[in-house]
Structure formats: C-alpha cells, structure tokens
Amino acid sequence: MRVLLIGGAGFIGRHLVGRLVAQGHVVHVPTRQYKRGRELMVHPTVTVMQADVHDDATLDRLVNGCDVVVNLVGILHSRGGDPFGPDFERAHVQLPKRIAQACRRAYTPRFIHISALGADAQGIEYMQDKIAEWQHKHPGDNRVQWGDIEKLGFADASFDAAVLHLILAVVPDPPACLREIARLLKPGGKVLIFDKFLRPGQSAPLRRLANPLMRRLATRLDVVFEDTLHHAPTLRLVNDQAAIAGGWFRLIQLHRGE
C-alpha cells in the first residue's frame, strides 16, 4: 500500500514508519522542515518531503493516489482561548478537517486519525534543572515534578498507562522501578518502554566491559529486560520489537493483569 503519514517525523511516527516499511508498504512523510525527517530516508521505500499540510492544494497533491492517510499531528500546549487556544484550533480542529476533506475529494479509502488524545499526563523528572526549565516555559503547570521513580508518592492504581522512555537502563535498580510502575497502574493498564537491553544469555563483551564506567557517567549497558520483568509478576509482555541499533534498542508493550 501507499501510505501518507502526516506527523511521521515525530517519536511515534518514526516507529510506525519502520513497521510499515517492514511490512512492504511505501510511505510518504511530509514535514515542515526537511531535516527533521532525513533519518527516515535510510528506509528504501520512504519519501520525505518538505510541505505545508495546512494548505489545501498541498494536501490534495499529497493525498492523491494514497491507499491510507494517517494523521499523527498533535500538540500539548497552546495560547489561551475559549474553549481552547488558536494553536489547538489549528492542529486539532482545522487540520483534521482539512485532511478528511482532502481524502473525500481524492476518494481515499481509509483515513486514520491518531493525533493527541487529550489524556491527563503526569511527568516525573529526577534532575532539578530540567524541572526548573519546564516551570520557566510553563509557569503554573505542575504536571512535571521531581520524584524517585523507584518510590513515587502516588496511591496504588493511580494511572491508566505509563511511558518509560530511556528510563530502565538509567535507574540504579531497574526491577524496583518496574515494580513501582506495576503498583501505580490500574488493572488493565499499559506500559510502553523504549530502551536498550541485552537479550537473555547475550554475551556482549564490549558492552559489559564498558558498563562499570558508563553506569557512573550516564547509563547502564548490562540490563536484561527479561530478568527485570521477572520481578513484576503482574505485568505481562504484549509486544517486543527491535527499534534501532540492530535490536539493541527495543520498543516493548506490557499489560497489567486484572
């Protein structure tokens, strides 16, 4: 299939591109700045082009001939307004409407709208300077706060989902971290993990040799995910796929039992 992936240069988009290419699809990724999508060009069936998707004529040209159009564009902050600010209006109201109309004009058989879900999010950060930077940019917004990821001050079953982006290989005690996430999740909750892990029984002598130094400077290189998961029995593996660096970095989905 020929897939148009709007917002495909973002975090979710980059992973979706990899999955689509692996399944043999041709993917077109428009982006405001070509340099943001250059890394996607390593895939042989991906085309990245600089384009303004808020322009109807441009959308018509992009959508034409596509079997599927996916919209991943989403923003988390906007200037004030009633009921929402102009940035939200542009990204979450006008753009999806423009894409849907372009798909109708082109008789595109499928339009998938993902974008942002309006979820209530809480961020945990252990570096005070990053918290200060967040508060400077978003005064009065306390959704990002300091915390020890291995022992957080929230009640049991407080969250529907958790995202651990480059966390488990950084914390001192990965099993304790994952147990704490399992405690905080509601039954049926989901965990999304992106990080670097060794496979069970993988020797990786260079990584293990460098680990004592690297764990002091930045990150651990010896974490085996399967061993870590063993310490959180309420979590079940749903999906585990290679992301980058020959499978060293993995994208993992877990589910908390009822």
Secondary structure, 3 states (H helix, E strand, C coil): CEEEEECCCCHHHHHHHHHHHHCCCEEEEEECCHHHHHHHHHCCCEEEEECCCCCHHHHHHHHCCCCEEEECCCCCCCCCCCCCCHHHHHHHHHHHHHHHHHHHHHCCCEEEECCCCCCCCCEEECCHHHHHHHHHHCCCCCCEEECCCCCCCCCCCCEEEEEEECCCCCCCCHHHHHHHHHHHEEEEEEEEEEEECECCCCCCHHHHHHHHHHHHHCCCCCCEHHHHHCCCCCEEEEEEEEEEHHHCEEEEEEEECC
